[in-house]
């Protein structure tokens, strides 16, 4: 068994895992920020009553 090759392979696997986790964390943080901005934007709506009901005729 080639121990240096196994060590390099394991190190690369750990690095790929760490990078993947970092990217997911960045995406999660960005989505959290966007949802907070959307919530603030909706709370500051000029006409909050619009869109609360739908008129239907059959």
N, C-alpha and C positions, 0 to 999 in steps of 0.2 A: 504494500500500500504506500502510495506517495504522500507522505505527511505534509510537505509544503504545499502541494497542489490542493489537498483537502482543506488546509488552513486558508489558502487564498480563496477557494470556492466558498467556504463558510463566511469569510469576511465580506465577500462581494454580496452574498445572500443577505447578510445583516445590513449592509449599506443600502441595498435595494429596498429592504423592508423599512428602514428608517426614512428613506426618501419618500416612499409611498405614504407612510404615516404623516410625514410633514406636509405633503401635498393635500392629503385629506383634511388635516387641521386647518390649512390655509383656506380651503374651499368652505369648510364649516364656518370659520370665522367670517368669511365674506358673505355667506348666506345669512348668517345671524345679523350682520350689519345691514344688509339689504332689507331684511324683514323688519328691523327696527326703523329704518328710514321710511318704509312703506307704511308702517303703523303710524308714525308721526305725521306723514303726509295725509293720511286718511283722517286723523284727528283734527288737522288744521283745515279740513275741507270747508270751502266757503258756503256750500249748501248741503249740509249733512243729511237732510231729509230726502234728497234725490236718490232714487234707486232703491228705496226701502220697500216700495210696493210696485206691483205690476198690474196694469189694467188689461183684462182679457175680455173679449167678446166672442161668444160662440153662436 
